[in-house]
Structures are given as C-alpha cells and as structure tokens.
C-alpha cells in the first residue's frame, strides 16, 4: 500500500466513490462524514493525504486544516467542492488554513 488517504465529505456518494478510487490506485483509504468525525478518529496522525470538502457543515474544510495545523499535523490536502460555478476562495483563506499554496484559477 502507498499510504492512507482520508476523505472528509458530507456527501455519501463522494465518501463511497473516492475511497474506492484511491484503493484501486493502491492507497489505503478511509472516509469520514464530518471534520469532527475525522478529528475524533485515530486516523489523522496516519493520513498522508487529505481530500476534504471546502463546504462541510459546522466545521468547514478550511477550518479542519487550520485545526490540524494548530495541532502540529501538516497533511498534504486536496480541497474539493460540489458548488456549481466559480466560487473561488481568496488565497488568504488558504494561508490562514495553513496551506502553503492553493486557490482555484477560474480564468
């Protein structure tokens, strides 16, 4: 196996399909329905890559990454969203979350 990929998304179809895809690519995969569920698990310290929905209810994906950074856990992160159209977040939002890079280019 190539390491643990954790998927955090409130959409059940994403929680089922993304881990299946990651396993087909040779990764271990675990899915969580909320940021709080992920934080309460033992998996945060084992996660090599986090795929997280930006628009999670209660604690957003950006807030989750900020909390992980506050705890000293820096995990490579892929932010996803199901929002239609261009709902880009300013680069500063990613920096506040502890991400060194990242924003969408809606060019």
Secondary structure per residue as TSV (DSSP state, phi and psi in degrees):
chain	resnum	aa	ss	phi	psi
A	1	X	-	360.0	155.7
A	2	X	-	-103.4	10.2
A	3	X	-	115.0	165.2
A	4	X	E	-90.7	127.9
A	5	X	E	-108.2	123.9
A	6	X	E	-105.7	131.9
A	7	X	E	-109.9	125.8
A	8	X	E	-121.1	109.0
A	9	X	-	-154.3	139.1
A	10	X	S	-82.2	-9.6
A	11	X	-	-87.1	117.5
A	12	X	H	-60.3	-35.4
A	13	X	H	-64.9	-36.3
A	14	X	H	-71.5	-38.4
A	15	X	H	-65.1	-25.5
A	16	X	H	-90.3	-44.1
A	17	X	H	-76.5	-43.1
A	18	X	H	-63.0	-46.2
A	19	X	H	-61.6	-37.6
A	20	X	H	-59.6	-45.3
A	21	X	H	-62.0	-44.3
A	22	X	H	-61.5	-40.2
A	23	X	H	-65.2	-38.8
A	24	X	H	-63.4	-27.9
A	25	X	T	-88.1	2.2
A	26	X	T	96.0	10.8
A	27	X	-	-98.7	154.2
A	28	X	E	-76.3	150.6
A	29	X	E	-146.0	144.6
A	30	X	E	-139.5	140.7
A	31	X	E	-116.6	147.7
A	32	X	E	-137.4	143.3
A	33	X	S	-87.7	-10.5
A	34	X	S	-155.2	162.0
A	35	X	H	-62.6	-39.9
A	36	X	H	-63.3	-40.6
A	37	X	H	-62.9	-42.0
A	38	X	H	-63.1	-46.1
A	39	X	H	-63.7	-32.2
A	40	X	H	-79.9	-11.9
A	41	X	S	-83.7	171.9
A	42	X	S	-86.8	-2.1
A	43	X	-	-81.8	-19.7
A	44	X	G	-56.7	-44.2
A	45	X	G	-71.3	-18.7
A	46	X	G	-96.6	-12.0
A	47	X	E	-74.1	127.1
A	48	X	E	-92.2	-31.0
A	49	X	E	-142.8	135.7
A	50	X	E	-113.8	125.3
A	51	X	E	-108.2	116.4
A	52	X	E	-134.5	137.8
A	53	X	E	-72.6	128.6
A	54	X	T	-63.4	-37.9
A	55	X	T	-97.9	39.3
A	56	X	-	-64.2	145.4
A	57	X	S	-69.8	162.4
A	58	X	S	60.1	-95.2
A	59	X	S	-93.9	118.3
A	60	X	-	-72.1	169.5
A	61	X	H	-60.4	-39.8
A	62	X	H	-66.2	-40.3
A	63	X	H	-65.4	-35.7
A	64	X	H	-61.8	-48.4
A	65	X	H	-64.5	-37.5
A	66	X	H	-62.9	-40.6
A	67	X	H	-66.5	-41.5
A	68	X	H	-61.4	-41.7
A	69	X	H	-63.4	-42.4
A	70	X	H	-59.5	-34.0
A	71	X	T	-82.9	-0.2
A	72	X	T	83.0	15.6
A	73	X	-	-106.3	103.2
A	74	X	-	-98.9	113.2
A	75	X	-	-119.7	132.2
A	76	X	E	-57.5	130.4
A	77	X	E	-129.4	138.1
A	78	X	E	-113.1	119.1
A	79	X	E	-91.1	134.1
A	80	X	E	-128.5	161.5
A	81	X	-	-153.2	150.5
A	82	X	-	-100.0	3.6
A	83	X	-	-66.6	132.1
A	84	X	S	-75.8	149.3
A	85	X	S	81.0	-169.1
A	86	X	-	-99.1	99.9
A	87	X	-	-113.9	62.0
A	88	X	-	-69.3	148.8
A	89	X	-	-103.4	143.7
A	90	X	-	-64.5	148.1
A	91	X	H	-51.8	-34.3
A	92	X	H	-61.3	-33.2
A	93	X	H	-62.4	-39.6
A	94	X	H	-70.0	-38.0
A	95	X	H	-64.5	-41.0
A	96	X	H	-62.6	-31.3
A	97	X	T	-79.7	-6.5
A	98	X	T	95.4	6.8
A	99	X	-	-84.0	128.6
A	100	X	S	-68.4	-33.3
A	101	X	S	-137.7	170.3
A	102	X	-	124.7	123.8
A	103	X	-	-170.2	161.1
A	104	X	-	-89.5	147.5
A	105	X	-	-107.3	105.8
A	106	X	-	-92.5	10.1
A	107	X	-	-21.6	360.0
